[in-house]
């Protein structure tokens, strides 16, 4: 990716190939029918990683890994919500969600 940046669309393509997802699986819609489910999940993962400071978005529609993100990858840890909870900014967003009743 140019300058280490990548778009969510490119991430979807890479992950779809890695997990051998069919076109049918990629077209599966959310129950609301507002967006394809897999694309939505990738967008939420990007949001969570960004809140934890592991990826950064310098311009709309693009993001790149941060130094903290590289450290997380190099650690070999499974990057999930439990792992992300060690980051204060991620905790803040989770707490806001709880406070709003979501």
TABEL-V189150 format. One record per pair of residues at least 24 apart in sequence whose ideal C-beta (glycine too) atoms are under 10 Angstrom apart, sorted by the first residue. I is the first residue (numbers start at 1). GAP is how many residues later the second one is. D is the distance in Angstrom with one decimal. If there is no record, write none. Layout:
# TABEL-V189150
i=I gap=GAP d=D
i=I gap=GAP d=D
This chain:
# TABEL-V189150
i=1 gap=61 d=8.5
i=1 gap=62 d=9.7
i=1 gap=63 d=7.6
i=2 gap=60 d=8.9
i=2 gap=62 d=9.9
i=3 gap=55 d=8.7
i=3 gap=59 d=8.7
i=3 gap=61 d=7.2
i=4 gap=52 d=9.9
i=4 gap=58 d=9.8
i=4 gap=59 d=9.5
i=4 gap=60 d=4.4
i=4 gap=61 d=6.9
i=5 gap=51 d=9.4
i=5 gap=52 d=8.8
i=5 gap=53 d=7.3
i=5 gap=54 d=7.8
i=5 gap=56 d=9.4
i=5 gap=57 d=4.3
i=5 gap=58 d=6.7
i=5 gap=59 d=4.7
i=5 gap=60 d=9.6
i=6 gap=40 d=9.7
i=6 gap=49 d=9.2
i=6 gap=56 d=6.9
i=6 gap=57 d=6.6
i=6 gap=58 d=6.9
i=6 gap=59 d=8.9
i=7 gap=39 d=10.0
i=7 gap=54 d=5.6
i=7 gap=55 d=5.7
i=7 gap=56 d=7.9
i=8 gap=31 d=7.2
i=8 gap=34 d=5.7
i=8 gap=35 d=5.9
i=8 gap=37 d=9.4
i=8 gap=38 d=6.0
i=8 gap=53 d=7.4
i=8 gap=54 d=8.8
i=8 gap=55 d=7.8
i=9 gap=30 d=8.1
i=9 gap=33 d=9.0
i=9 gap=52 d=8.5
i=10 gap=52 d=9.3
i=11 gap=28 d=9.4
i=11 gap=31 d=5.5
i=11 gap=32 d=9.3
i=11 gap=34 d=8.5
i=11 gap=35 d=7.3
i=11 gap=52 d=8.7
i=12 gap=24 d=8.5
i=12 gap=26 d=6.5
i=12 gap=27 d=5.5
i=12 gap=29 d=9.3
i=12 gap=30 d=5.3
i=12 gap=31 d=9.1
i=14 gap=28 d=9.8
i=15 gap=26 d=9.2
i=15 gap=27 d=6.6
i=15 gap=30 d=9.3
i=16 gap=26 d=9.5
i=45 gap=34 d=9.1
i=47 gap=46 d=8.2
i=48 gap=31 d=9.3
i=48 gap=32 d=9.4
i=48 gap=33 d=7.3
i=48 gap=36 d=5.8
i=48 gap=39 d=9.8
i=48 gap=42 d=6.7
i=48 gap=45 d=7.8
i=48 gap=46 d=9.0
i=49 gap=30 d=7.7
i=49 gap=35 d=7.5
i=49 gap=38 d=9.8
i=49 gap=41 d=8.9
i=50 gap=39 d=8.9
i=50 gap=40 d=9.4
i=50 gap=43 d=9.5
i=51 gap=33 d=7.7
i=51 gap=36 d=7.6
i=51 gap=37 d=9.9
i=51 gap=38 d=5.3
i=51 gap=39 d=4.8
i=51 gap=40 d=9.0
i=51 gap=41 d=7.7
i=51 gap=42 d=4.6
i=51 gap=43 d=8.5
i=52 gap=27 d=8.8
i=52 gap=29 d=9.8
i=52 gap=31 d=8.4
i=52 gap=32 d=4.5
i=52 gap=33 d=8.6
i=52 gap=34 d=8.2
i=52 gap=35 d=4.0
i=52 gap=36 d=9.1
i=52 gap=37 d=6.3
i=52 gap=38 d=4.1
i=52 gap=39 d=9.1
i=52 gap=41 d=8.9
i=53 gap=31 d=9.6
i=53 gap=34 d=5.9
i=53 gap=35 d=9.1
i=53 gap=36 d=5.9
i=53 gap=37 d=8.0
i=54 gap=25 d=7.5
i=54 gap=29 d=9.5
i=54 gap=30 d=7.8
i=54 gap=33 d=7.9
i=54 gap=36 d=9.0
